[in-house]
Amino acid sequence: MSVELAIALTAALILLAVAAVVVAVRTRRVVATPTERAVHAALHTASQAARALRQGLDAESARTAAPFLRGLTGTDGLALYDADGDVLAQDPEDAQTWSDDVLEACGWAARHSLSGERRTLTHARTCAVVAQPMLTEAGDMLGVLVVVTTRSPGPGMLGAVGEVARYAAGQIELAELDASRARLDRAEVLALRAQISPHFIYNALNTIASFVRTDPDRARELILEFADFTRYSFRAAGQFTTLADELRNIDRYLTLERARFGTALTVTLRVAPEVLNVVVPFLALQPLVENAVRHGFAGRGSGAIELIARDEGSDCVITVEDDGVGMDPDALRSGPSDALADGVPDNERAGAHVGLTNVDHRLRAAFGNDYGLVVETAIGAGTKVVMRVPKFRSGVRASGGRAGLGRNE
């Protein structure tokens, strides 16, 4: 290659590199316009404020959120007050911004805005004070957002303060809804625990007692199974657990029932190994299996139960089926009073319906309306209950993280 050709080739490469740099710079300038940067900054600031307020409104969350809310309003100072008019946090915290007369003006404005209307003071020293109530969608008072500004609060600023207060109120309301949902979930688990049949506990203890003299080793095994069953069922657990843990507890329950009924109770379990780590609501299977045992033996001397858990693509499908007395489908839809066929005590009729309704509600609350229970039954034709859960769901994981990331998360 001649020297002239090499020089020409080098010059061409340099020109291409320069052109690439120019294009890259122009591209960056086009992508990151001032407007886009401002939007990105505002969204990031809002998300930082939301992260704190989604824990509820208290002194700690207010102190964390105040700087970000002040950034959104573009004012010189911002304070958050609770629904009683007591100050929770101020930003910035320097004494120059919050002199005695400014604090007095902010407190007055906050207390008087608890009526639900915005209050503005324009003669507090050399600054203006705007107090904007934070209200729920239903109009309930959550707190007050107060800003201090050295500028005249025109329509643009008042509109911005109002929008920031509404945004903050929305996040606080979501936090309260999350807390209410958690309380409801705990109440529903307690209700399911109460539905664990006292007759089962009584009969299990009687069965164990009958083995104490005739087969002490068997009695000891059953005592351990009973202790593990009650420990799991009444543990201080989260909302979810793994299918493997639920099946282990179901196996304990069935071990105790088989000890009582002997060969009269036939149980078949078929579980695909790949679904064992799928996350399900805590105590979701217990009512289904216990109902199957009750119905399978109602007015009869024997019964068969089949539990199947299979992999169906993005879902796990669990079925619990018995060959017992069955239920009236129309009565099952309308209420518990006549849902089960004759031979089942009235208290167990109600318990069966409450247990199924509880599990159905928890499935829909956790995974959506596509994941409720499906009951296939008829009087004298047995009952089949189908539970479908997603194998992957954002925000859902077993208590203690045993399911790991990637399953229902």
N, C-alpha and C positions, 0 to 999 in steps of 0.2 A: 504494500500500500504506500502510495507516495505521500510526502509530507503535506502537500497541498490538500490532498483528499482527507488526511487525518485531521488537519486543522478545520476543514469545512465540516466534517462529521462532528467534531467536538463543539463547534459553534452552534450547529443545529441542535445538539443535545442540550446545550445551555439555554437556547431559546425555548425549547420545549419545557424545560424545568421552570424557567421564569413564567412562561404562560400558565403552567399548572399552578404555580404559587398564586398568580394573579386571579385565576379562576377560583381557587380555594378561598382566597380572601374575599372575593366578590360573593361567593356562595355563602360564606359565613355572615357577611354583612346583610345579604338578602334574608337568610333564615332568622338571624337574631336582630330584628328591627327594634327600635326603642319601645314601640308598643308591645311587641311580643315579650321583651324582657320585663316590662312593667307587669304584664299579665302573669308571667311566670312567677315573678317575685310576690305578687299579691296572693296567688294560689298557694305558694309555699308558706307564706306567713299565715294564711287562713288555716292550712292543714296543721301547722304547729299549735295554733290556738285551739283547734278542735281536739287535738290529742289530749290536752289538759282538761278541757271542759267535758269530754266524754266520760270523765271520772266523777262527774257531778260538780256542783258549785259549793266549794268550801274555801277556807283560807289558803290551803296549799294549791289547789287547782287555780284559784283566782290569781295568786301571786305568779304562777307559771304562765298563765294566759295573758295577763295584763300587758306585758311589753308587745306582744304580737297584735293584740287588739288595738293598742295605741298606734302601732305602725299602720294598721288598716285605716284608721280615722285620720292620720296625718296631723294630730293635735299635739300640744305641748305636754299634756298630762292626762292620765286616765285613771279612774278609780272604779272598783266594783263593790257594790253593796248587796247584801242579802235581802230577802223578802221582808225582813223586819226593819230595814233601813240602817243596819249596822255595817260599817266599812269592813271589807275583807282584805283588800289589797290596793296599793297605789303604785303607779309607775310614771316617771322615775321616782325614786325614794328620797331624793335630796330635799332639804328643808327650804331651798330657794323657791321651788315650784309650789310647795304645800305650806305656805305661811298660814298663820292662824286665821286670818280673814278669809283666805281661799278655802281652807278646810271647813270653816263655818258655813260658807256659801254652798259648798258641795254637799254638806250634810243636810242643809235646809232644802236644797233642790231635790236630793235623793228622797227624803222623807215625804215631800209634797208630791213627788211623782208616783208614789205608791198607789195613788188613785187610778193610775193607768194612763195618765197624760204626761207628755213631755214638758219639762220646765226649763226655762232659759233665763239666766241672770247676766246682764250686760254691764253691771257696775260693781263687780267684785274686784276692787283695786284697779289694775290696768288690764284685766283680762275678762273673758266671758266664760260662764259655766253653763253647760248643757247636760241635763239629766234625762236619759232616755230609758223608760221602763223596759224590762225584758219579760215578755209575756209568752205563754204557750199559745197554741192554735186556738184553744178554748177560751183564752183570755185570762188564765190564772197567772198570778204574779210569781216570777222566779227570782227577780232581783232587779237592780238598777245599774246601768252603765252611765258613768258621769265623766265628761271630758272637760278639760281646761284649755283654752286657746287665747293667744294674744291677738288673734285676728277677729274681725267681725264675723259672727256665725251666719253666713248667707245661706240661701236655699241649697246650694251644692253641698256645703259642709253638713247641714242639718240632715239632708238626705243620706249622706254617707254614714253619719252616726246612727241614724235609724236602721239602715241596712245591716251595719255591724252588730247592733243590738239584737236584731232579729236573727242573724246568723248565730250569735252566741246563745240565744234562747233556744234555737233549734238543737244545738249540740247538747245543751243541758237537759232538754226534754228527752232526747234520745238516751242520755245516761239514765234518766229516771225510768224510761221504758225498759232498758236493759236490766236495771235493778228489779223492776216489777216482774219481768220475765223470769229472772233467776229465782225470785221468791216463789213464783208460781210453779216452776220446775221442782223446787224443793218440796212444795206442798203436794205436788202430784206424786212424787216418789214416796212421801209419807203415806199418802192415800193408798198406794199400791202395797206398801208394807202392811197397812192395816187390813188389806184384802187377803193377805196370806191366811189361809183358812185356820181358825183356831182348832177345828176338828182335825186337821192334818197334824198340828203340833201335838194334840192330845193323843191321837192314834199312833204317831211316831214314838212317843214316850212309852205308851202301853206296849207297842211291839218290842221296843228295846227291853222293857221290863220282863217280857215273856221269855227272852233269850238269856236272861241273867243266870238262871239255874241250869237250863238245858244246854246252852252253848255260850259260855262266858266270853270266849274269843270273838264270836260273832257279835255279842252285845257290845264289846269294846269297840269293834269296828264301826258299828252303827252309831255309837255315842260320838265318835270322832266325825263321822259324816254329818250328824245332826249339828254338832258344834260348828263345823265349817260352813254348813248351809246357813245357819242363823248369823254367823259372823259376817258372811258376805252380804246377806240380805239386809242387815241392819247397820252396815258400816257407814261411816261418814264419807260418802262418795260424791263424785261430781255427777254431771248429767249423763255422761257417756262411759262406756266400757267396751272391751273387745268382745267379739262373738265367742272367742275361745273361752274367756272368763265366764260369760253367760252360760255356755254349754257345760262347763265344769260344774257350775252350781245346779243346773238342771239335772246333771248326772247324779249329784248328791241327793236331790229331791226324789228322783226315780229309784235310786238305791233303797231309800227308806220305804217308798211305796211298794216296791217289789218284795221287800222283806215282810211287809204286811200281807200282800195278796198272793205271794208265791207265784206259781205258774199261771194263775188266772189272769195276770197282767202281762201282756206281750208288748214289748217296746222295740222299735226299729229306728236306729239313727244312721243317717247317711249324710256325711258332711264332706264337701270338697275341701281339701287342705288349703287351697289358695284363698279361701274366704275367711279363714280363722282370725286374721288380723283386722277384718272389717269392723268399723266402729258402729255400735248400736246404742240406743238409749238404755240406761241402767235399768235392770229389772224388766226389760221389754218382753222377754220370752217366758218368764215365770207365770204370768196370768194365763197365757195361751196353753201352756202344758198342764197347769193345775186344772184349768177348765176342762181340758181333754180327759184327764183322769176322772174328774167328777162326773162328766156326762157319759163317759164310756162305761161307768159302773152304776149309773143311776137305774135302780130297779133291775139290775142284771147281776150275774155272778162272775162275769169275765169281760174282758175288753182288750182292744189292741190300739196302740198309738204309734204313729209314724212321724218322725221329725226329719226333714230333709233341708239341707242348706246347699245351694248350688250357685255356680258362677254363671251369670248371664251378661257377658260383656261389661258394660259400665256399672251394672247393678249386681247385688247379691240378693237372691230370692230364698226366703225361708218359709217352709210350710209345716204346719202342725195339724195332723189329721187324726180323728178318732172314728171308730165304728159304732158310736154310742147312740143315744136316743135322739140326738139332733135338736134343732130349734125351728120355730116358726119364723121364716124370713120376714114376714110383715110385722110380727110382734117385735122382732129384733130391731127393726127400723124405728118403731114407735116408742119402745120403752122396755124396761126389764121385767115388768110384772108377769107377762105371759110368754116371754121369749122361749123358755125351755119347755120341753115336753113334760108330761106328768111323771111324777116320781122324784123330781128334784125339789128340795125344800125351798120355800119362798125366799129365805135369806140368801141362799146360794143362787137363786135366779137373779136377784138384784146384784149380787157380787160379781157374777159372770158378766153382766152387761156393763157394770161400772169398770171392771178390769179391762175389757175390750175397748171401751170408749176412752179410757185413760191412755192406753197404749196408742190408739189411733190418733188422738190429739197430739201426743208428744212426737210421733213420727212426722205429722204434718207441720208442726211448729219447727222442727229441726231441719227437715229436708224439702218441704213444700207439699202441695196438695197431691202431687203425683205419687206420694209415698205413704198413703194411709193403708189401713188394713182392708183386706178383701175377705169376706166370709161367705163360704159356699155351704149351705145347709138346707135340710128339710126334716120334718118330723119323721123319725124312724130311719133316717138315711145317714146319720152321722154328721160330723162337722169338719170342715176344712178351713183353716185360717191361713191366709197368705200375707206375709210381710215382705215388702221390697224396700231395700235401703241402697243408696248409692255407695259405691266403693271409694269414691273420692268426693269430698265436699269441703269447700273452704270454710275455715273457722271452726270445724268440728273435729275434736280429737278425744281420745280416751283419757280418763282421769289419771294423772301421774305420768302421761306421755307414753304408756306402754305400747300403744299402737304405733307410735312413731310418726314422723312426718311422711305424708304421701298416702295415708289411708284416711279417707273422709276429711282431709284437712282442706 
